[in-house]
Amino acid sequence: MLDPRFIRDNTELVKKAIADKNEKGDVDRFIELDSMRRQLTTEVQELKERRNKVSDQIAQVKKSGGDATNTIAEMREVSSRISEADNKIREVESELRDVLLWIPNIPHESVPVGPDESHNVTEREWGDKPSFDFQPAPHWELGEKLQMIDLPRGAKVSGSGFILLTGAGARLQRALINFMLDLHRDKHGFVEVWPPFAANEDAMTGTAQIPKLQDDMYKLEETNLFLIPTGEVPVTSIHREEILSEDQLPIKYVTYTPCFRKEAGAHGKDTRGLIRVHQFEKVEMVVICHPEKSWDMLEDLAGCAETVLKSLELPYRVRTLATGDLSFAAAKCYDLEVWSAGVDKYLEVSSCSNFADFQARRSNIRFKPLGGGKSQFVHTLNGSGLALPRTVIALMENNQTARGTIRIPEALRPYLSGVDEIS
């Protein structure tokens, strides 16, 4: 969340950010509640000071044998007013927190302003799109012919939007996960973790998944647990409610998790194949760092994701998201989009985001400077490195041959026992 003082001092800037992000945060209500809370707090402090002072006077009167009955009655009234004001403060603070949770992060000054994805800016491209002397097939046709994907049986088990990978499809998925984890651990210096795949409400709130995105989440009945929508949630929450030492920073984690999303706002989009599903797998990178380092870390994070695509020989582009396409919590985001020949379009396989101190404030993750002084909020970042199954889609479609087989990129072959082609 944003610092309340920042909102008070930059009301118009925050309102503009809400409008630019197409969000609905209520800054005016925040200002009203914040003023009410400060007024009530001042009133309670004054009443408590008065009660303490008069209590001393009552003690002196009693000590000297005087009658303090009227003063005691007056103080009972003051105590009652204090109790009422304290209750009101709790009510105001509860609503104030609810309002704060709906106010989005401020976009970084380098983020292009625009209402939707049409205003995203392409920063760079890499690789050549494949050319074929035949009509390239989409992945769902390739997957069926090569017995890699069985969509009807996946739907039979769990309903539409849940996929069943079989044979070489399952093995290809596992090979990609292992390849990406090894690359980020051995080459990029991330520490591998294996987190829970369910997260409680505090973890979901701290990473700004709820309340904003709650309709997209799968909640486990009779618990406060949610199936995670991304590995970012449990991994960022490892250090929730902690004060770290500055010399621990940066902390770099990489993880594999399944991810679960209802995709409630995406009805009718990309219904064929594996492009948009309710359960997907992802290798996720999370960074917790010093505030002065986070913008350099964002560039490094995008570079780590790009290394995966280059190693897999997959052409891609990097785009800076415009304000209207930027997530609720992000200050800036790069989307990595891989070209996929069978569906003839770019597919997002990674979003690398800097949240600045937005998640850290919600999760209360701070660090103590080495030189002493007051603890500060860290900055958090995350990026997919990469998301499946879209990486699988691009690999299948871009590497198909006229014979109906799929060539395996050289970097991935050791993870498939040297197999260079799926047939």
WOHUHU-V763851 format. One line per field, one symbol per residue. ss: DSSP state (H for helix, E for strand, C for the rest). psi: psi as a letter, one per 30 degrees, with the letter a starting at -180 (. if undefined). burial: # if it has 16 or more other C-alpha atoms within 10 Angstrom, else .. A space follows every 10 residues. Layout:
ss = ???
psi = ???
burial = ???
This chain:
ss = CCCHHHHHHC HHHHHHHHHH CCCCCCHHHH HHHHHHHHHH HHHHHHHHHH HHHHHHHHHH HHHCCCCCHH HHHHHHHHHH HHHHHHHHHH HHHHHHHHHH CCCCCCCCCC CCCCCCHHHC EEEEEECCCC CCCCCCCCHH HHHHHCCCEC HHHHHHHHCC CCCCECCHHH HHHHHHHHHH HHHHHHCCCC EEECCCCEEE HHHHHHCCCC CCCHHHCEEC CCCCEEECCC HHHHHHHHHC CEEEEHHHCC EEEEEEEEEE CCCCCCCCCC CCCCCCCCEE EEEEEEEEEC HHHHHHHHHH HHHHHHHHHH HCCCCEEEEE CCHHHCCCCC CEEEEEEEEE CCCCEEEEEE EEEECCCHHH HHHCEEEECC CCCCCEECEE EEEEEEECCH HHHHHHHHCE CCCCCEECCH HHHHHHCCCC EEC
psi = llkeeeeefh eeeeeeeeee ghlgkieeee eeeeeeeeee eeeeeeeeee eeeeeeeeee eeeggljgee eeeeeeeeee eeeeeeeeee eeeeeeeeee fgkllkklff kkklfaffgk kjellklkkk klgljkllee eeeeeghfki eeeeeeeflk gkljklbfee eeeeeeeeee eeeeeeefgk kkljllgkkl eeeeeeggek fegeffljkk kglgkkkkfl feeeeefegk hljlkeffkl kjkklkllkk kfheghkfkh fkbgejlfkl lkkkkkkklk effeeeeeee eeeeeeeeee eghkkllkkk kleffklefk fkkkkkkkkj eefhlkkkfk jjkkgbgeee eefhjlljke gaakllklkk llkkhaklge eeeeeeefgl lffglkkkke ffeffhhfkf kk.
burial = ##....#... #..##.##.# ###.#.#..# #.##.##..# #.##..##.. #..#...#.. .......... ....#..##. ##..##.##. .##..#..## ########.. ######..## .......... .....##### .##..#.### #..#...... ######.##. .##.###.## #.###..#.# ##..#.#### .######### .###.####. ....###### #######.## ..##.#...# .######### ###....... ..######## ########## ...##.##.. ##.######. .######### ########## ########## ###..##### ########## ########.. ....###### ########## ########## #...#####. .##.##.... .#.
